Amino acid sequence: MCDGIVPPEVRDALHEEKMLGSPLWILSFALFAALAPAPDLRRRMLAALVIEFAIAACGVVHFVATQPPI
């Protein structure tokens, strides 16, 4: 979309910032799931949290699997 406008170093740094911010969002979601007032809502939010952890695990596997060998 904006190829050539943003230097590759800046673009890569922004992508890394997004990846590093993901655990903060997951922990925040876990906190709000634990503080949910209704038991049914809490149970559904915890189920969504498990799905988020599964998605994060897939991301980690993809990130590690695509690294070049040392």
mmCIF file as Biopython writes it, N, C-alpha, C and O atoms, coordinates in Angstrom:
data_model
#
loop_
_atom_site.group_PDB
_atom_site.id
_atom_site.type_symbol
_atom_site.label_atom_id
_atom_site.label_alt_id
_atom_site.label_comp_id
_atom_site.label_asym_id
_atom_site.label_entity_id
_atom_site.label_seq_id
_atom_site.pdbx_PDB_ins_code
_atom_site.Cartn_x
_atom_site.Cartn_y
_atom_site.Cartn_z
_atom_site.occupancy
_atom_site.B_iso_or_equiv
_atom_site.auth_seq_id
_atom_site.auth_asym_id
_atom_site.pdbx_PDB_model_num
ATOM 1   N N  . MET A ? 1  ? 0.830   -1.181  0.000  1.0 0.0 1  A 1 
ATOM 2   C CA . MET A ? 1  ? 0.000   0.000   0.000  1.0 0.0 1  A 1 
ATOM 3   C C  . MET A ? 1  ? 0.878   1.249   0.000  1.0 0.0 1  A 1 
ATOM 4   O O  . MET A ? 1  ? 0.654   2.156   -0.802 1.0 0.0 1  A 1 
ATOM 5   N N  . CYS A ? 2  ? 1.860   1.310   0.875  1.0 0.0 2  A 1 
ATOM 6   C CA . CYS A ? 2  ? 2.723   2.491   0.913  1.0 0.0 2  A 1 
ATOM 7   C C  . CYS A ? 2  ? 4.167   2.066   0.665  1.0 0.0 2  A 1 
ATOM 8   O O  . CYS A ? 2  ? 5.084   2.505   1.360  1.0 0.0 2  A 1 
ATOM 9   N N  . ASP A ? 3  ? 4.357   1.204   -0.337 1.0 0.0 3  A 1 
ATOM 10  C CA . ASP A ? 3  ? 5.717   0.764   -0.675 1.0 0.0 3  A 1 
ATOM 11  C C  . ASP A ? 3  ? 6.529   1.940   -1.190 1.0 0.0 3  A 1 
ATOM 12  O O  . ASP A ? 3  ? 6.051   2.714   -2.019 1.0 0.0 3  A 1 
ATOM 13  N N  . GLY A ? 4  ? 7.724   2.071   -0.714 1.0 0.0 4  A 1 
ATOM 14  C CA . GLY A ? 4  ? 8.593   3.131   -1.161 1.0 0.0 4  A 1 
ATOM 15  C C  . GLY A ? 4  ? 8.488   4.400   -0.336 1.0 0.0 4  A 1 
ATOM 16  O O  . GLY A ? 4  ? 9.400   5.226   -0.367 1.0 0.0 4  A 1 
ATOM 17  N N  . ILE A ? 5  ? 7.408   4.574   0.395  1.0 0.0 5  A 1 
ATOM 18  C CA . ILE A ? 5  ? 7.242   5.779   1.198  1.0 0.0 5  A 1 
ATOM 19  C C  . ILE A ? 5  ? 7.934   5.609   2.544  1.0 0.0 5  A 1 
ATOM 20  O O  . ILE A ? 5  ? 8.640   6.507   3.006  1.0 0.0 5  A 1 
ATOM 21  N N  . VAL A ? 6  ? 7.732   4.468   3.162  1.0 0.0 6  A 1 
ATOM 22  C CA . VAL A ? 6  ? 8.311   4.195   4.478  1.0 0.0 6  A 1 
ATOM 23  C C  . VAL A ? 6  ? 9.571   3.356   4.285  1.0 0.0 6  A 1 
ATOM 24  O O  . VAL A ? 6  ? 9.527   2.332   3.603  1.0 0.0 6  A 1 
ATOM 25  N N  . PRO A ? 7  ? 10.692  3.771   4.872  1.0 0.0 7  A 1 
ATOM 26  C CA . PRO A ? 7  ? 11.914  2.963   4.752  1.0 0.0 7  A 1 
ATOM 27  C C  . PRO A ? 7  ? 11.713  1.570   5.353  1.0 0.0 7  A 1 
ATOM 28  O O  . PRO A ? 7  ? 10.982  1.424   6.333  1.0 0.0 7  A 1 
ATOM 29  N N  . PRO A ? 8  ? 12.347  0.554   4.784  1.0 0.0 8  A 1 
ATOM 30  C CA . PRO A ? 8  ? 12.171  -0.820  5.280  1.0 0.0 8  A 1 
ATOM 31  C C  . PRO A ? 8  ? 12.521  -0.976  6.757  1.0 0.0 8  A 1 
ATOM 32  O O  . PRO A ? 8  ? 11.893  -1.772  7.454  1.0 0.0 8  A 1 
ATOM 33  N N  . GLU A ? 9  ? 13.511  -0.231  7.247  1.0 0.0 9  A 1 
ATOM 34  C CA . GLU A ? 9  ? 13.891  -0.354  8.655  1.0 0.0 9  A 1 
ATOM 35  C C  . GLU A ? 9  ? 12.760  0.106   9.573  1.0 0.0 9  A 1 
ATOM 36  O O  . GLU A ? 9  ? 12.488  -0.515  10.600 1.0 0.0 9  A 1 
ATOM 37  N N  . VAL A ? 10 ? 12.114  1.188   9.194  1.0 0.0 10 A 1 
ATOM 38  C CA . VAL A ? 10 ? 11.003  1.709   10.004 1.0 0.0 10 A 1 
ATOM 39  C C  . VAL A ? 10 ? 9.825   0.749   9.931  1.0 0.0 10 A 1 
ATOM 40  O O  . VAL A ? 10 ? 9.183   0.468   10.943 1.0 0.0 10 A 1 
ATOM 41  N N  . ARG A ? 11 ? 9.543   0.248   8.736  1.0 0.0 11 A 1 
ATOM 42  C CA . ARG A ? 11 ? 8.431   -0.687  8.564  1.0 0.0 11 A 1 
ATOM 43  C C  . ARG A ? 11 ? 8.648   -1.950  9.404  1.0 0.0 11 A 1 
ATOM 44  O O  . ARG A ? 11 ? 7.725   -2.422  10.068 1.0 0.0 11 A 1 
ATOM 45  N N  . ASP A ? 12 ? 9.864   -2.492  9.375  1.0 0.0 12 A 1 
ATOM 46  C CA . ASP A ? 12 ? 10.162  -3.689  10.158 1.0 0.0 12 A 1 
ATOM 47  C C  . ASP A ? 12 ? 10.060  -3.419  11.655 1.0 0.0 12 A 1 
ATOM 48  O O  . ASP A ? 12 ? 9.580   -4.263  12.411 1.0 0.0 12 A 1 
ATOM 49  N N  . ALA A ? 13 ? 10.509  -2.244  12.079 1.0 0.0 13 A 1 
ATOM 50  C CA . ALA A ? 13 ? 10.415  -1.895  13.507 1.0 0.0 13 A 1 
ATOM 51  C C  . ALA A ? 13 ? 8.961   -1.798  13.944 1.0 0.0 13 A 1 
ATOM 52  O O  . ALA A ? 13 ? 8.624   -2.215  15.052 1.0 0.0 13 A 1 
ATOM 53  N N  . LEU A ? 14 ? 8.103   -1.263  13.102 1.0 0.0 14 A 1 
ATOM 54  C CA . LEU A ? 14 ? 6.685   -1.165  13.452 1.0 0.0 14 A 1 
ATOM 55  C C  . LEU A ? 14 ? 6.050   -2.550  13.545 1.0 0.0 14 A 1 
ATOM 56  O O  . LEU A ? 14 ? 5.212   -2.796  14.412 1.0 0.0 14 A 1 
ATOM 57  N N  . HIS A ? 15 ? 6.449   -3.446  12.656 1.0 0.0 15 A 1 
ATOM 58  C CA . HIS A ? 15 ? 5.913   -4.810  12.725 1.0 0.0 15 A 1 
ATOM 59  C C  . HIS A ? 15 ? 6.367   -5.501  14.017 1.0 0.0 15 A 1 
ATOM 60  O O  . HIS A ? 15 ? 5.594   -6.229  14.639 1.0 0.0 15 A 1 
ATOM 61  N N  . GLU A ? 16 ? 7.606   -5.272  14.410 1.0 0.0 16 A 1 
ATOM 62  C CA . GLU A ? 16 ? 8.103   -5.871  15.654 1.0 0.0 16 A 1 
ATOM 63  C C  . GLU A ? 16 ? 7.376   -5.293  16.863 1.0 0.0 16 A 1 
ATOM 64  O O  . GLU A ? 16 ? 7.095   -6.021  17.816 1.0 0.0 16 A 1 
ATOM 65  N N  . GLU A ? 17 ? 7.069   -4.011  16.842 1.0 0.0 17 A 1 
ATOM 66  C CA . GLU A ? 17 ? 6.339   -3.395  17.947 1.0 0.0 17 A 1 
ATOM 67  C C  . GLU A ? 17 ? 4.946   -4.006  18.084 1.0 0.0 17 A 1 
ATOM 68  O O  . GLU A ? 17 ? 4.457   -4.210  19.195 1.0 0.0 17 A 1 
ATOM 69  N N  . LYS A ? 18 ? 4.319   -4.292  16.966 1.0 0.0 18 A 1 
ATOM 70  C CA . LYS A ? 18 ? 2.996   -4.908  17.025 1.0 0.0 18 A 1 
ATOM 71  C C  . LYS A ? 18 ? 3.079   -6.301  17.642 1.0 0.0 18 A 1 
ATOM 72  O O  . LYS A ? 18 ? 2.222   -6.691  18.435 1.0 0.0 18 A 1 
ATOM 73  N N  . MET A ? 19 ? 4.129   -7.052  17.265 1.0 0.0 19 A 1 
ATOM 74  C CA . MET A ? 19 ? 4.282   -8.396  17.818 1.0 0.0 19 A 1 
ATOM 75  C C  . MET A ? 19 ? 4.603   -8.349  19.308 1.0 0.0 19 A 1 
ATOM 76  O O  . MET A ? 19 ? 4.115   -9.183  20.071 1.0 0.0 19 A 1 
ATOM 77  N N  . LEU A ? 20 ? 5.414   -7.389  19.730 1.0 0.0 20 A 1 
ATOM 78  C CA . LEU A ? 20 ? 5.774   -7.291  21.145 1.0 0.0 20 A 1 
ATOM 79  C C  . LEU A ? 20 ? 4.610   -6.782  21.996 1.0 0.0 20 A 1 
ATOM 80  O O  . LEU A ? 20 ? 4.562   -7.055  23.195 1.0 0.0 20 A 1 
ATOM 81  N N  . GLY A ? 21 ? 3.690   -6.058  21.403 1.0 0.0 21 A 1 
ATOM 82  C CA . GLY A ? 21 ? 2.533   -5.564  22.142 1.0 0.0 21 A 1 
ATOM 83  C C  . GLY A ? 21 ? 1.448   -6.606  22.334 1.0 0.0 21 A 1 
ATOM 84  O O  . GLY A ? 21 ? 0.564   -6.430  23.172 1.0 0.0 21 A 1 
ATOM 85  N N  . SER A ? 22 ? 1.499   -7.679  21.579 1.0 0.0 22 A 1 
ATOM 86  C CA . SER A ? 22 ? 0.466   -8.708  21.658 1.0 0.0 22 A 1 
ATOM 87  C C  . SER A ? 22 ? 0.342   -9.345  23.046 1.0 0.0 22 A 1 
ATOM 88  O O  . SER A ? 22 ? -0.780  -9.512  23.524 1.0 0.0 22 A 1 
ATOM 89  N N  . PRO A ? 23 ? 1.445   -9.710  23.716 1.0 0.0 23 A 1 
ATOM 90  C CA . PRO A ? 23 ? 1.293   -10.285 25.060 1.0 0.0 23 A 1 
ATOM 91  C C  . PRO A ? 23 ? 0.625   -9.330  26.048 1.0 0.0 23 A 1 
ATOM 92  O O  . PRO A ? 23 ? -0.104  -9.767  26.939 1.0 0.0 23 A 1 
ATOM 93  N N  . LEU A ? 24 ? 0.869   -8.036  25.892 1.0 0.0 24 A 1 
ATOM 94  C CA . LEU A ? 24 ? 0.213   -7.056  26.760 1.0 0.0 24 A 1 
ATOM 95  C C  . LEU A ? 24 ? -1.302  -7.078  26.562 1.0 0.0 24 A 1 
ATOM 96  O O  . LEU A ? 24 ? -2.063  -7.020  27.528 1.0 0.0 24 A 1 
ATOM 97  N N  . TRP A ? 25 ? -1.729  -7.161  25.314 1.0 0.0 25 A 1 
ATOM 98  C CA . TRP A ? 25 ? -3.168  -7.220  25.036 1.0 0.0 25 A 1 
ATOM 99  C C  . TRP A ? 25 ? -3.777  -8.518  25.584 1.0 0.0 25 A 1 
ATOM 100 O O  . TRP A ? 25 ? -4.883  -8.504  26.125 1.0 0.0 25 A 1 
ATOM 101 N N  . ILE A ? 26 ? -3.061  -9.627  25.446 1.0 0.0 26 A 1 
ATOM 102 C CA . ILE A ? 26 ? -3.584  -10.901 25.943 1.0 0.0 26 A 1 
ATOM 103 C C  . ILE A ? 26 ? -3.691  -10.872 27.465 1.0 0.0 26 A 1 
ATOM 104 O O  . ILE A ? 26 ? -4.683  -11.343 28.022 1.0 0.0 26 A 1 
ATOM 105 N N  . LEU A ? 27 ? -2.684  -10.325 28.143 1.0 0.0 27 A 1 
ATOM 106 C CA . LEU A ? 27 ? -2.745  -10.232 29.607 1.0 0.0 27 A 1 
ATOM 107 C C  . LEU A ? 27 ? -3.860  -9.289  30.060 1.0 0.0 27 A 1 
ATOM 108 O O  . LEU A ? 27 ? -4.528  -9.555  31.060 1.0 0.0 27 A 1 
ATOM 109 N N  . SER A ? 28 ? -4.062  -8.205  29.339 1.0 0.0 28 A 1 
ATOM 110 C CA . SER A ? 28 ? -5.151  -7.291  29.669 1.0 0.0 28 A 1 
ATOM 111 C C  . SER A ? 28 ? -6.498  -7.978  29.495 1.0 0.0 28 A 1 
ATOM 112 O O  . SER A ? 28 ? -7.394  -7.819  30.323 1.0 0.0 28 A 1 
ATOM 113 N N  . PHE A ? 29 ? -6.635  -8.733  28.427 1.0 0.0 29 A 1 
ATOM 114 C CA . PHE A ? 29 ? -7.880  -9.463  28.195 1.0 0.0 29 A 1 
ATOM 115 C C  . PHE A ? 29 ? -8.111  -10.487 29.299 1.0 0.0 29 A 1 
ATOM 116 O O  . PHE A ? 29 ? -9.244  -10.677 29.742 1.0 0.0 29 A 1 
ATOM 117 N N  . ALA A ? 30 ? -7.039  -11.152 29.749 1.0 0.0 30 A 1 
ATOM 118 C CA . ALA A ? 30 ? -7.161  -12.128 30.833 1.0 0.0 30 A 1 
ATOM 119 C C  . ALA A ? 30 ? -7.616  -11.445 32.125 1.0 0.0 30 A 1 
ATOM 120 O O  . ALA A ? 30 ? -8.435  -11.990 32.865 1.0 0.0 30 A 1 
ATOM 121 N N  . LEU A ? 31 ? -7.088  -10.268 32.387 1.0 0.0 31 A 1 
ATOM 122 C CA . LEU A ? 31 ? -7.500  -9.522  33.582 1.0 0.0 31 A 1 
ATOM 123 C C  . LEU A ? 31 ? -8.977  -9.182  33.523 1.0 0.0 31 A 1 
ATOM 124 O O  . LEU A ? 31 ? -9.700  -9.392  34.498 1.0 0.0 31 A 1 
ATOM 125 N N  . PHE A ? 32 ? -9.432  -8.665  32.403 1.0 0.0 32 A 1 
ATOM 126 C CA . PHE A ? 32 ? -10.844 -8.312  32.278 1.0 0.0 32 A 1 
ATOM 127 C C  . PHE A ? 32 ? -11.739 -9.546  32.281 1.0 0.0 32 A 1 
ATOM 128 O O  . PHE A ? 32 ? -12.872 -9.482  32.759 1.0 0.0 32 A 1 
ATOM 129 N N  . ALA A ? 33 ? -11.254 -10.657 31.760 1.0 0.0 33 A 1 
ATOM 130 C CA . ALA A ? 33 ? -12.032 -11.895 31.814 1.0 0.0 33 A 1 
ATOM 131 C C  . ALA A ? 33 ? -12.194 -12.361 33.256 1.0 0.0 33 A 1 
ATOM 132 O O  . ALA A ? 33 ? -13.259 -12.841 33.645 1.0 0.0 33 A 1 
ATOM 133 N N  . ALA A ? 34 ? -11.131 -12.218 34.046 1.0 0.0 34 A 1 
ATOM 134 C CA . ALA A ? 34 ? -11.207 -12.630 35.450 1.0 0.0 34 A 1 
ATOM 135 C C  . ALA A ? 34 ? -12.104 -11.690 36.264 1.0 0.0 34 A 1 
ATOM 136 O O  . ALA A ? 34 ? -12.712 -12.111 37.248 1.0 0.0 34 A 1 
ATOM 137 N N  . LEU A ? 35 ? -12.188 -10.430 35.860 1.0 0.0 35 A 1 
ATOM 138 C CA . LEU A ? 35 ? -12.997 -9.458  36.590 1.0 0.0 35 A 1 
ATOM 139 C C  . LEU A ? 35 ? -14.428 -9.336  36.080 1.0 0.0 35 A 1 
ATOM 140 O O  . LEU A ? 35 ? -15.186 -8.498  36.569 1.0 0.0 35 A 1 
ATOM 141 N N  . ALA A ? 36 ? -14.807 -10.158 35.110 1.0 0.0 36 A 1 
ATOM 142 C CA . ALA A ? 36 ? -16.159 -10.084 34.550 1.0 0.0 36 A 1 
ATOM 143 C C  . ALA A ? 36 ? -17.182 -10.345 35.649 1.0 0.0 36 A 1 
ATOM 144 O O  . ALA A ? 36 ? -17.006 -11.262 36.452 1.0 0.0 36 A 1 
ATOM 145 N N  . PRO A ? 37 ? -18.259 -9.544  35.695 1.0 0.0 37 A 1 
ATOM 146 C CA . PRO A ? 37 ? -19.205 -9.639  36.807 1.0 0.0 37 A 1 
ATOM 147 C C  . PRO A ? 37 ? -20.087 -10.893 36.788 1.0 0.0 37 A 1 
ATOM 148 O O  . PRO A ? 37 ? -20.378 -11.453 37.845 1.0 0.0 37 A 1 
ATOM 149 N N  . ALA A ? 38 ? -20.509 -11.332 35.619 1.0 0.0 38 A 1 
ATOM 150 C CA . ALA A ? 38 ? -21.425 -12.478 35.539 1.0 0.0 38 A 1 
ATOM 151 C C  . ALA A ? 38 ? -20.635 -13.757 35.257 1.0 0.0 38 A 1 
ATOM 152 O O  . ALA A ? 38 ? -19.702 -13.748 34.453 1.0 0.0 38 A 1 
ATOM 153 N N  . PRO A ? 39 ? -21.005 -14.850 35.914 1.0 0.0 39 A 1 
ATOM 154 C CA . PRO A ? 39 ? -20.274 -16.111 35.686 1.0 0.0 39 A 1 
ATOM 155 C C  . PRO A ? 39 ? -20.333 -16.582 34.234 1.0 0.0 39 A 1 
ATOM 156 O O  . PRO A ? 39 ? -19.351 -17.105 33.707 1.0 0.0 39 A 1 
ATOM 157 N N  . ASP A ? 40 ? -21.486 -16.397 33.590 1.0 0.0 40 A 1 
ATOM 158 C CA . ASP A ? 40 ? -21.601 -16.829 32.195 1.0 0.0 40 A 1 
ATOM 159 C C  . ASP A ? 40 ? -20.683 -15.999 31.299 1.0 0.0 40 A 1 
ATOM 160 O O  . ASP A ? 40 ? -20.014 -16.533 30.414 1.0 0.0 40 A 1 
ATOM 161 N N  . LEU A ? 41 ? -20.662 -14.707 31.538 1.0 0.0 41 A 1 
ATOM 162 C CA . LEU A ? 41 ? -19.774 -13.832 30.770 1.0 0.0 41 A 1 
ATOM 163 C C  . LEU A ? 41 ? -18.314 -14.183 31.035 1.0 0.0 41 A 1 
ATOM 164 O O  . LEU A ? 41 ? -17.503 -14.203 30.109 1.0 0.0 41 A 1 
ATOM 165 N N  . ARG A ? 42 ? -17.981 -14.454 32.273 1.0 0.0 42 A 1 
ATOM 166 C CA . ARG A ? 42 ? -16.608 -14.824 32.631 1.0 0.0 42 A 1 
ATOM 167 C C  . ARG A ? 42 ? -16.191 -16.104 31.914 1.0 0.0 42 A 1 
ATOM 168 O O  . ARG A ? 42 ? -15.073 -16.211 31.409 1.0 0.0 42 A 1 
ATOM 169 N N  . ARG A ? 43 ? -17.102 -17.072 31.877 1.0 0.0 43 A 1 
ATOM 170 C CA . ARG A ? 43 ? -16.794 -18.351 31.234 1.0 0.0 43 A 1 
ATOM 171 C C  . ARG A ? 43 ? -16.575 -18.167 29.720 1.0 0.0 43 A 1 
ATOM 172 O O  . ARG A ? 43 ? -15.669 -18.767 29.142 1.0 0.0 43 A 1 
ATOM 173 N N  . ARG A ? 44 ? -17.407 -17.340 29.093 1.0 0.0 44 A 1 
ATOM 174 C CA . ARG A ? 44 ? -17.248 -17.101 27.657 1.0 0.0 44 A 1 
ATOM 175 C C  . ARG A ? 44 ? -15.964 -16.329 27.365 1.0 0.0 44 A 1 
ATOM 176 O O  . ARG A ? 44 ? -15.290 -16.599 26.371 1.0 0.0 44 A 1 
ATOM 177 N N  . MET A ? 45 ? -15.622 -15.373 28.222 1.0 0.0 45 A 1 
ATOM 178 C CA . MET A ? 45 ? -14.389 -14.616 28.003 1.0 0.0 45 A 1 
ATOM 179 C C  . MET A ? 45 ? -13.160 -15.491 28.224 1.0 0.0 45 A 1 
ATOM 180 O O  . MET A ? 45 ? -12.159 -15.337 27.524 1.0 0.0 45 A 1 
ATOM 181 N N  . LEU A ? 46 ? -13.225 -16.401 29.184 1.0 0.0 46 A 1 
ATOM 182 C CA . LEU A ? 46 ? -12.096 -17.315 29.399 1.0 0.0 46 A 1 
ATOM 183 C C  . LEU A ? 46 ? -11.947 -18.278 28.227 1.0 0.0 46 A 1 
ATOM 184 O O  . LEU A ? 46 ? -10.831 -18.645 27.859 1.0 0.0 46 A 1 
ATOM 185 N N  . ALA A ? 47 ? -13.084 -18.692 27.632 1.0 0.0 47 A 1 
ATOM 186 C CA . ALA A ? 47 ? -13.019 -19.540 26.438 1.0 0.0 47 A 1 
ATOM 187 C C  . ALA A ? 47 ? -12.374 -18.765 25.287 1.0 0.0 47 A 1 
ATOM 188 O O  . ALA A ? 47 ? -11.573 -19.318 24.533 1.0 0.0 47 A 1 
ATOM 189 N N  . ALA A ? 48 ? -12.724 -17.492 25.156 1.0 0.0 48 A 1 
ATOM 190 C CA . ALA A ? 48 ? -12.097 -16.660 24.123 1.0 0.0 48 A 1 
ATOM 191 C C  . ALA A ? 48 ? -10.610 -16.483 24.404 1.0 0.0 48 A 1 
ATOM 192 O O  . ALA A ? 48 ? -9.806  -16.410 23.475 1.0 0.0 48 A 1 
ATOM 193 N N  . LEU A ? 49 ? -10.243 -16.416 25.673 1.0 0.0 49 A 1 
ATOM 194 C CA . LEU A ? 49 ? -8.835  -16.280 26.043 1.0 0.0 49 A 1 
ATOM 195 C C  . LEU A ? 49 ? -8.042  -17.521 25.626 1.0 0.0 49 A 1 
ATOM 196 O O  . LEU A ? 49 ? -6.908  -17.410 25.160 1.0 0.0 49 A 1 
ATOM 197 N N  . VAL A ? 50 ? -8.634  -18.684 25.794 1.0 0.0 50 A 1 
ATOM 198 C CA . VAL A ? 50 ? -7.971  -19.922 25.359 1.0 0.0 50 A 1 
ATOM 199 C C  . VAL A ? 50 ? -7.742  -19.885 23.852 1.0 0.0 50 A 1 
ATOM 200 O O  . VAL A ? 50 ? -6.690  -20.303 23.368 1.0 0.0 50 A 1 
ATOM 201 N N  . ILE A ? 51 ? -8.733  -19.382 23.111 1.0 0.0 51 A 1 
ATOM 202 C CA . ILE A ? 51 ? -8.582  -19.264 21.654 1.0 0.0 51 A 1 
ATOM 203 C C  . ILE A ? 51 ? -7.467  -18.278 21.323 1.0 0.0 51 A 1 
ATOM 204 O O  . ILE A ? 51 ? -6.680  -18.517 20.408 1.0 0.0 51 A 1 
ATOM 205 N N  . GLU A ? 52 ? -7.394  -17.170 22.064 1.0 0.0 52 A 1 
ATOM 206 C CA . GLU A ? 52 ? -6.328  -16.196 21.838 1.0 0.0 52 A 1 
ATOM 207 C C  . GLU A ? 52 ? -4.955  -16.811 22.084 1.0 0.0 52 A 1 
ATOM 208 O O  . GLU A ? 52 ? -4.018  -16.563 21.324 1.0 0.0 52 A 1 
ATOM 209 N N  . PHE A ? 53 ? -4.830  -17.611 23.142 1.0 0.0 53 A 1 
ATOM 210 C CA . PHE A ? 53 ? -3.552  -18.280 23.416 1.0 0.0 53 A 1 
ATOM 211 C C  . PHE A ? 53 ? -3.200  -19.256 22.290 1.0 0.0 53 A 1 
ATOM 212 O O  . PHE A ? 53 ? -2.031  -19.378 21.924 1.0 0.0 53 A 1 
ATOM 213 N N  . ALA A ? 54 ? -4.195  -19.948 21.742 1.0 0.0 54 A 1 
ATOM 214 C CA . ALA A ? 54 ? -3.934  -20.871 20.634 1.0 0.0 54 A 1 
ATOM 215 C C  . ALA A ? 54 ? -3.448  -20.108 19.409 1.0 0.0 54 A 1 
ATOM 216 O O  . ALA A ? 54 ? -2.531  -20.553 18.719 1.0 0.0 54 A 1 
ATOM 217 N N  . ILE A ? 55 ? -4.062  -18.958 19.137 1.0 0.0 55 A 1 
ATOM 218 C CA . ILE A ? 55 ? -3.644  -18.143 17.999 1.0 0.0 55 A 1 
ATOM 219 C C  . ILE A ? 55 ? -2.226  -17.615 18.224 1.0 0.0 55 A 1 
ATOM 220 O O  . ILE A ? 55 ? -1.411  -17.599 17.301 1.0 0.0 55 A 1 
ATOM 221 N N  . ALA A ? 56 ? -1.938  -17.186 19.447 1.0 0.0 56 A 1 
ATOM 222 C CA . ALA A ? 56 ? -0.588  -16.693 19.760 1.0 0.0 56 A 1 
ATOM 223 C C  . ALA A ? 56 ? 0.439   -17.816 19.600 1.0 0.0 56 A 1 
ATOM 224 O O  . ALA A ? 56 ? 1.543   -17.578 19.110 1.0 0.0 56 A 1 
ATOM 225 N N  . ALA A ? 57 ? 0.087   -19.023 20.005 1.0 0.0 57 A 1 
ATOM 226 C CA . ALA A ? 57 ? 1.004   -20.156 19.859 1.0 0.0 57 A 1 
ATOM 227 C C  . ALA A ? 57 ? 1.275   -20.441 18.383 1.0 0.0 57 A 1 
ATOM 228 O O  . ALA A ? 57 ? 2.406   -20.746 18.007 1.0 0.0 57 A 1 
ATOM 229 N N  . CYS A ? 58 ? 0.249   -20.342 17.554 1.0 0.0 58 A 1 
ATOM 230 C CA . CYS A ? 58 ? 0.454   -20.527 16.111 1.0 0.0 58 A 1 
ATOM 231 C C  . CYS A ? 58 ? 1.377   -19.452 15.560 1.0 0.0 58 A 1 
ATOM 232 O O  . CYS A ? 58 ? 2.217   -19.734 14.705 1.0 0.0 58 A 1 
ATOM 233 N N  . GLY A ? 59 ? 1.229   -18.229 16.040 1.0 0.0 59 A 1 
ATOM 234 C CA . GLY A ? 59 ? 2.108   -17.149 15.601 1.0 0.0 59 A 1 
ATOM 235 C C  . GLY A ? 59 ? 3.546   -17.391 16.001 1.0 0.0 59 A 1 
ATOM 236 O O  . GLY A ? 59 ? 4.463   -17.136 15.221 1.0 0.0 59 A 1 
ATOM 237 N N  . VAL A ? 60 ? 3.748   -17.881 17.209 1.0 0.0 60 A 1 
ATOM 238 C CA . VAL A ? 60 ? 5.112   -18.169 17.677 1.0 0.0 60 A 1 
ATOM 239 C C  . VAL A ? 60 ? 5.727   -19.286 16.843 1.0 0.0 60 A 1 
ATOM 240 O O  . VAL A ? 60 ? 6.893   -19.205 16.457 1.0 0.0 60 A 1 
ATOM 241 N N  . VAL A ? 61 ? 4.948   -20.324 16.565 1.0 0.0 61 A 1 
ATOM 242 C CA . VAL A ? 61 ? 5.455   -21.437 15.753 1.0 0.0 61 A 1 
ATOM 243 C C  . VAL A ? 61 ? 5.822   -20.932 14.362 1.0 0.0 61 A 1 
ATOM 244 O O  . VAL A ? 61 ? 6.864   -21.300 13.821 1.0 0.0 61 A 1 
ATOM 245 N N  . HIS A ? 62 ? 4.970   -20.093 13.784 1.0 0.0 62 A 1 
ATOM 246 C CA . HIS A ? 62 ? 5.249   -19.553 12.456 1.0 0.0 62 A 1 
ATOM 247 C C  . HIS A ? 62 ? 6.511   -18.690 12.483 1.0 0.0 62 A 1 
ATOM 248 O O  . HIS A ? 62 ? 7.331   -18.762 11.568 1.0 0.0 62 A 1 
ATOM 249 N N  . PHE A ? 63 ? 6.668   -17.882 13.519 1.0 0.0 63 A 1 
ATOM 250 C CA . PHE A ? 63 ? 7.834   -17.007 13.627 1.0 0.0 63 A 1 
ATOM 251 C C  . PHE A ? 63 ? 9.111   -17.814 13.791 1.0 0.0 63 A 1 
ATOM 252 O O  . PHE A ? 63 ? 10.127  -17.499 13.172 1.0 0.0 63 A 1 
ATOM 253 N N  . VAL A ? 64 ? 9.071   -18.856 14.620 1.0 0.0 64 A 1 
ATOM 254 C CA . VAL A ? 64 ? 10.263  -19.671 14.864 1.0 0.0 64 A 1 
ATOM 255 C C  . VAL A ? 64 ? 10.567  -20.550 13.651 1.0 0.0 64 A 1 
ATOM 256 O O  . VAL A ? 64 ? 11.734  -20.736 13.305 1.0 0.0 64 A 1 
ATOM 257 N N  . ALA A ? 65 ? 9.548   -21.085 13.008 1.0 0.0 65 A 1 
ATOM 258 C CA . ALA A ? 65 ? 9.764   -21.990 11.886 1.0 0.0 65 A 1 
ATOM 259 C C  . ALA A ? 65 ? 10.315  -21.275 10.665 1.0 0.0 65 A 1 
ATOM 260 O O  . ALA A ? 65 ? 10.967  -21.907 9.834  1.0 0.0 65 A 1 
ATOM 261 N N  . THR A ? 66 ? 10.071  -19.966 10.531 1.0 0.0 66 A 1 
ATOM 262 C CA . THR A ? 66 ? 10.540  -19.257 9.336  1.0 0.0 66 A 1 
ATOM 263 C C  . THR A ? 66 ? 11.899  -18.610 9.527  1.0 0.0 66 A 1 
ATOM 264 O O  . THR A ? 66 ? 12.376  -17.907 8.636  1.0 0.0 66 A 1 
ATOM 265 N N  . GLN A ? 67 ? 12.535  -18.834 10.678 1.0 0.0 67 A 1 
ATOM 266 C CA . GLN A ? 67 ? 13.862  -18.263 10.915 1.0 0.0 67 A 1 
ATOM 267 C C  . GLN A ? 67 ? 14.897  -19.066 10.143 1.0 0.0 67 A 1 
ATOM 268 O O  . GLN A ? 67 ? 14.835  -20.295 10.104 1.0 0.0 67 A 1 
ATOM 269 N N  . PRO A ? 68 ? 15.846  -18.372 9.532  1.0 0.0 68 A 1 
ATOM 270 C CA . PRO A ? 68 ? 16.897  -19.117 8.806  1.0 0.0 68 A 1 
ATOM 271 C C  . PRO A ? 68 ? 17.792  -19.860 9.807  1.0 0.0 68 A 1 
ATOM 272 O O  . PRO A ? 68 ? 17.955  -19.412 10.942 1.0 0.0 68 A 1 
ATOM 273 N N  . PRO A ? 69 ? 18.364  -20.980 9.394  1.0 0.0 69 A 1 
ATOM 274 C CA . PRO A ? 69 ? 19.249  -21.703 10.302 1.0 0.0 69 A 1 
ATOM 275 C C  . PRO A ? 69 ? 20.491  -20.890 10.628 1.0 0.0 69 A 1 
ATOM 276 O O  . PRO A ? 69 ? 20.951  -20.077 9.826  1.0 0.0 69 A 1 
ATOM 277 N N  . ILE A ? 70 ? 21.014  -21.120 11.803 1.0 0.0 70 A 1 
ATOM 278 C CA . ILE A ? 70 ? 22.204  -20.369 12.250 1.0 0.0 70 A 1 
ATOM 279 C C  . ILE A ? 70 ? 23.447  -20.932 11.610 1.0 0.0 70 A 1 
ATOM 280 O O  . ILE A ? 70 ? 24.547  -20.438 11.858 1.0 0.0 70 A 1 
#
